[in-house]
């Protein structure tokens, strides 16, 4: 090789490396109204699931970027391979996606009442006689769904934006006796709005959500393994606890371990 060509080749190397770096960008698609799971792209706190993925994939040399889309469109675009993954998805929502062994979040529907109320939720039957806030088109599990269908007048149905805060405010003024919502959403909202008060009267069994990777992505299986290994490492080092603490959330136990 002509020695005079070496400086020119050296100057071109960074450019030649760019396609490989871009290929390793992890692009997540999710709505911006799912705080604390996923929030507005570019905000200081983009959501704890995004932070977890960035903490795992960043040290391996990958860039992680969040794109906001409504959830139905996000699933379609990830399935088609336009984006890498959705950051928090239930197994039955995307059965054809590649899921890591380790979940990214624990989700529990809990029943919330005013702090001074000593009533305890012991199952759908214990809601009898109460006016209960719910979200339109949510599935709360087979037993609760049957009760909602059988007794529609007992349930105060909400739709639109800011649903968790809206139900908390209706509880505060006595428009409803209780409401059902994901514990992470309520914990986060109470932290953001400390003037609002509620306590959990009891919860349904937990379910788990996953980083759901596009079945079209050539590195999907490798990404799934990297996530699971990284998630266990975040637990061991305490970094998972630190990430969740930014959103006012506690660390949840691994599947199969007793709930706190």
C-alpha positions as CSV (number, residue, x, y, z in Angstrom):
1,X,0.0,0.0,0.0
2,X,1.2,3.5,-0.8
3,X,2.3,5.1,2.5
4,X,0.9,8.4,1.3
5,X,-2.6,6.8,1.4
6,X,-2.4,5.9,5.1
7,X,-3.3,9.3,6.5
8,X,-6.2,9.5,4.2
9,X,-7.4,6.0,5.2
10,X,-7.0,6.9,8.8
11,X,-9.2,10.0,8.4
12,X,-11.9,7.9,6.8
13,X,-12.0,5.2,9.5
14,X,-14.5,7.1,11.8
15,X,-16.8,7.5,8.8
16,X,-16.5,3.9,7.9
17,X,-17.5,2.9,11.4
18,X,-20.7,5.0,11.5
19,X,-23.0,2.4,9.9
20,X,-22.0,-0.2,12.5
21,X,-22.7,2.3,15.4
22,X,-26.0,3.3,13.9
23,X,-27.0,-0.4,13.5
24,X,-26.5,-0.8,17.3
25,X,-29.0,2.0,18.2
26,X,-31.8,0.6,20.3
27,X,-35.0,2.6,19.4
28,X,-37.9,2.2,21.8
29,X,-41.5,3.0,20.8
30,X,-44.0,3.9,23.5
31,X,-46.7,6.5,24.5
32,X,-45.7,9.6,26.4
33,X,-48.6,9.3,28.9
34,X,-47.5,6.1,30.6
35,X,-45.3,7.7,33.3
36,X,-43.6,6.3,35.2
37,X,-43.2,3.4,32.7
38,X,-42.5,5.6,29.7
39,X,-42.8,9.4,29.5
40,X,-42.1,12.1,27.0
41,X,-39.1,11.5,24.8
42,X,-36.3,13.9,25.6
43,X,-37.4,14.7,29.2
44,X,-34.9,14.4,32.0
45,X,-37.0,11.4,33.2
46,X,-38.1,9.4,30.2
47,X,-39.6,6.5,32.3
48,X,-38.1,3.9,34.5
49,X,-38.3,1.2,31.8
50,X,-36.3,3.4,29.4
51,X,-33.7,4.1,32.1
52,X,-33.4,0.4,32.8
53,X,-32.8,-0.5,29.1
54,X,-30.3,2.4,28.8
55,X,-28.4,1.2,31.9
56,X,-28.2,-2.3,30.4
57,X,-27.4,-1.5,26.8
58,X,-25.3,1.6,27.2
59,X,-22.3,-0.1,28.7
60,X,-22.4,-2.7,25.9
61,X,-21.9,0.2,23.4
62,X,-25.5,0.7,22.3
63,X,-27.3,4.1,22.1
64,X,-30.9,4.0,23.4
65,X,-33.5,6.4,22.0
66,X,-37.2,6.7,22.8
67,X,-39.8,7.6,20.2
68,X,-43.4,8.5,21.3
69,X,-46.2,6.8,19.6
70,X,-49.6,5.6,20.7
71,X,-49.4,2.0,21.9
72,X,-51.2,0.3,19.0
73,X,-49.0,2.1,16.4
74,X,-45.9,1.3,18.5
75,X,-46.7,-2.5,18.4
76,X,-47.3,-2.4,14.7
77,X,-44.0,-0.5,14.0
78,X,-41.9,-2.7,16.2
79,X,-43.5,-5.8,14.7
80,X,-42.6,-4.5,11.2
81,X,-39.0,-3.8,12.3
82,X,-39.2,-0.1,12.1
83,X,-38.2,0.2,15.7
84,X,-36.3,-2.2,18.0
85,X,-38.7,-2.8,20.9
86,X,-41.4,-1.6,23.1
87,X,-40.1,-1.0,26.6
88,X,-42.9,-2.5,28.6
89,X,-45.3,-5.0,27.1
90,X,-47.3,-8.0,28.4
91,X,-46.6,-11.4,26.9
92,X,-50.2,-11.8,25.5
93,X,-50.1,-8.4,23.9
94,X,-47.2,-9.4,21.6
95,X,-46.9,-13.2,21.5
96,X,-44.7,-13.2,18.4
97,X,-42.1,-10.7,19.8
98,X,-38.9,-11.9,21.4
99,X,-39.0,-11.5,25.1
100,X,-36.2,-11.8,27.6
101,X,-36.4,-14.2,30.5
102,X,-36.3,-11.3,33.0
103,X,-39.3,-8.9,33.2
104,X,-38.8,-5.2,33.2
105,X,-41.7,-4.4,35.5
106,X,-44.1,-5.8,38.0
107,X,-47.7,-4.7,37.5
108,X,-50.5,-5.1,40.1
109,X,-54.0,-3.7,40.0
110,X,-54.8,-2.4,43.5
111,X,-58.0,-0.9,45.0
112,X,-57.4,2.5,46.5
113,X,-59.5,4.3,49.1
114,X,-59.1,7.3,51.3
115,X,-56.4,6.9,54.0
116,X,-58.9,7.1,56.9
117,X,-61.1,4.2,55.5
118,X,-60.2,0.9,57.2
119,X,-62.0,-1.2,54.6
120,X,-59.9,-4.0,53.0
121,X,-60.2,-5.4,49.5
122,X,-60.5,-9.2,49.6
123,X,-61.6,-9.9,46.0
124,X,-64.3,-8.7,43.6
125,X,-67.1,-9.7,45.9
126,X,-65.9,-7.2,48.5
127,X,-66.6,-4.3,46.1
128,X,-70.4,-4.9,46.4
129,X,-72.2,-1.7,47.4
130,X,-69.3,0.6,46.5
131,X,-69.0,3.1,43.6
132,X,-65.7,2.2,42.0
133,X,-63.6,4.2,39.5
134,X,-62.2,2.3,36.5
135,X,-60.6,3.1,33.1
136,X,-62.5,2.4,29.9
137,X,-61.2,-0.7,27.9
138,X,-58.9,-1.9,30.7
139,X,-58.9,-5.6,31.5
140,X,-58.6,-6.1,35.2
141,X,-58.6,-9.9,35.1
142,X,-61.4,-12.4,34.5
143,X,-63.2,-12.0,37.9
144,X,-63.2,-8.2,38.0
145,X,-64.1,-8.0,34.3
146,X,-67.1,-10.3,34.9
147,X,-68.3,-8.1,37.8
148,X,-67.9,-4.9,35.8
149,X,-69.9,-6.4,33.0
150,X,-72.6,-7.7,35.4
151,X,-72.9,-4.5,37.5
152,X,-72.1,-1.6,35.2
153,X,-73.9,1.0,37.3
154,X,-71.5,0.3,40.2
155,X,-68.5,1.5,38.2
156,X,-67.5,5.0,37.3
157,X,-65.8,4.7,33.9
158,X,-63.0,7.2,32.9
159,X,-61.3,7.8,29.6
160,X,-58.8,10.4,28.2
161,X,-55.7,11.9,29.7
162,X,-54.6,12.2,33.4
163,X,-56.8,9.3,34.5
164,X,-55.0,8.4,37.7
165,X,-55.0,11.9,39.0
166,X,-58.7,12.3,38.0
167,X,-59.7,9.3,39.9
168,X,-57.7,10.4,42.9
169,X,-59.5,13.8,42.9
170,X,-63.0,12.1,42.5
171,X,-62.1,9.9,45.5
172,X,-61.1,13.0,47.5
173,X,-64.4,14.8,46.9
174,X,-66.5,11.7,47.6
175,X,-67.7,11.0,44.0
176,X,-66.4,7.5,44.2
177,X,-65.7,5.2,47.2
178,X,-62.7,3.5,45.6
179,X,-60.8,3.1,42.3
180,X,-58.8,0.3,40.7
181,X,-55.4,1.2,39.1
182,X,-51.9,0.0,38.6
183,X,-49.8,0.5,41.7
184,X,-46.9,2.0,39.9
185,X,-49.1,4.7,38.3
186,X,-50.7,5.6,41.7
187,X,-47.4,5.6,43.5
188,X,-45.9,7.9,40.9
189,X,-48.9,10.2,40.8
190,X,-49.0,10.6,44.6
191,X,-45.4,11.6,44.5
192,X,-46.0,14.2,41.8
193,X,-49.2,15.5,43.6
194,X,-48.5,15.2,47.3
195,X,-51.7,17.1,48.1
196,X,-53.6,14.0,47.0
197,X,-54.0,11.2,49.5
198,X,-55.0,7.5,49.1
199,X,-54.0,4.1,50.4
200,X,-54.0,0.7,48.9
201,X,-56.8,-1.5,50.4
202,X,-55.5,-4.6,48.7
203,X,-54.3,-5.9,45.3
204,X,-54.8,-8.5,42.7
205,X,-52.1,-11.0,41.9
206,X,-49.1,-9.4,40.1
207,X,-48.4,-9.7,36.4
208,X,-45.1,-8.9,34.6
209,X,-44.2,-6.9,31.5
210,X,-41.2,-7.2,29.3
211,X,-38.9,-5.4,26.9
212,X,-40.6,-6.8,23.7
213,X,-38.1,-7.0,20.9
214,X,-39.1,-7.0,17.2
215,X,-39.2,-10.5,15.7
216,X,-37.7,-8.9,12.6
217,X,-34.5,-7.7,14.3
218,X,-31.5,-9.9,13.5
219,X,-30.1,-9.5,17.0
220,X,-33.3,-10.0,18.8
221,X,-32.2,-13.2,20.6
222,X,-28.8,-11.6,21.6
223,X,-30.6,-8.5,22.9
224,X,-32.9,-10.6,24.9
225,X,-30.0,-12.4,26.6
226,X,-28.2,-9.2,27.2
227,X,-31.2,-7.7,28.8
228,X,-31.8,-10.6,31.2
229,X,-28.1,-10.8,32.2
230,X,-28.1,-7.0,32.7
231,X,-31.2,-6.9,34.7
232,X,-29.8,-9.4,37.2
233,X,-26.7,-7.3,37.4
234,X,-28.7,-4.2,38.1
235,X,-30.3,-6.0,41.0
236,X,-27.0,-7.2,42.4
237,X,-25.3,-3.8,42.3
238,X,-28.3,-1.9,43.6
239,X,-28.6,0.2,40.4
240,X,-32.2,-1.0,39.8
241,X,-33.2,0.3,43.1
242,X,-31.6,3.6,42.3
243,X,-33.4,3.9,39.0
244,X,-36.8,3.1,40.5
245,X,-36.1,5.6,43.4
246,X,-36.0,8.4,40.8
247,X,-39.7,7.8,40.2
248,X,-40.6,7.1,43.9
249,X,-41.0,3.4,43.3
250,X,-39.6,0.5,45.3
251,X,-37.8,-2.5,43.9
252,X,-40.1,-5.4,43.2
253,X,-39.3,-9.0,43.9
254,X,-38.4,-11.5,41.2
255,X,-41.2,-13.7,40.0
256,X,-41.9,-16.5,42.4
257,X,-40.7,-14.5,45.4
258,X,-43.2,-13.2,47.9
259,X,-44.6,-9.7,47.4
260,X,-43.8,-7.1,50.0
